Amino acid sequence: MASGKGERTSAAAAKPSKLPYSIELWDIDKKAVERILARAASTPLARAILSAAQEEHPDRRVTLSRGIRAIAHSG
């Protein structure tokens, strides 16, 4: 059982295709993804997360991607 402290359940790890959208924070030089901030199942949810991430990181590049395709970005 996951304790809610960053642990992933085996079901979540086994089915990443259920969350096809990712919101990514890029490094300062905009050369590589520093970390994935979130994953989402739907486009509206992913866009809402992107909007919040852009407000949280106004001086950084944040992208919304589905697989290798970037759908939206800031910076």
C-alpha positions in Angstrom: 0.0 0.0 0.0 1.3 3.4 -0.9 1.9 5.8 2.0 1.3 9.0 0.0 4.9 10.0 0.3 5.9 9.8 -3.3 5.6 6.1 -3.6 4.0 4.7 -6.8 1.8 1.7 -6.8 2.6 -1.1 -9.2 -0.6 -0.5 -11.1 0.3 3.1 -11.8 3.8 2.1 -12.8 2.5 -0.6 -15.1 0.0 1.5 -17.0 1.5 4.9 -18.0 -0.5 5.0 -21.2 -3.6 5.9 -19.0 -1.9 9.3 -18.4 -0.7 10.3 -21.9 -0.1 14.0 -21.2 2.9 15.3 -19.3 3.7 18.8 -18.0 7.5 19.3 -18.1 9.7 21.9 -16.4 12.9 22.7 -18.5 16.3 23.6 -17.1 17.3 27.3 -17.1 19.1 26.9 -20.4 16.0 25.4 -22.1 18.1 22.5 -23.3 16.6 19.6 -21.4 13.6 18.6 -19.3 14.6 19.1 -15.6 11.6 17.2 -14.3 8.0 16.1 -15.0 5.7 18.2 -12.9 2.6 16.2 -13.6 0.8 13.7 -15.8 -2.8 13.9 -16.9 -5.5 11.7 -18.5 -7.3 14.4 -20.5 -6.5 17.5 -22.5 -8.6 19.9 -20.3 -6.9 18.7 -17.1 -3.4 18.9 -18.7 -4.0 22.5 -19.9 -5.2 23.5 -16.4 -2.1 22.0 -14.9 0.0 23.7 -17.5 -1.6 27.0 -16.6 -0.9 26.6 -12.9 2.7 25.5 -13.6 3.3 28.6 -15.8 2.1 30.8 -12.9 4.3 28.9 -10.4 7.4 29.1 -12.7 7.0 32.4 -14.7 10.6 32.6 -15.8 11.0 29.0 -16.9 10.0 27.0 -20.0 7.1 24.7 -19.2 5.7 22.3 -21.8 2.6 20.2 -22.3 3.4 17.1 -24.2 1.8 13.9 -25.4 4.4 11.4 -26.1 7.2 13.1 -28.1 4.9 15.8 -29.4 4.8 19.2 -27.6 1.2 20.6 -27.6 1.8 23.9 -25.8 4.6 25.7 -24.1 5.7 28.9 -22.3 9.1 30.6 -22.3 
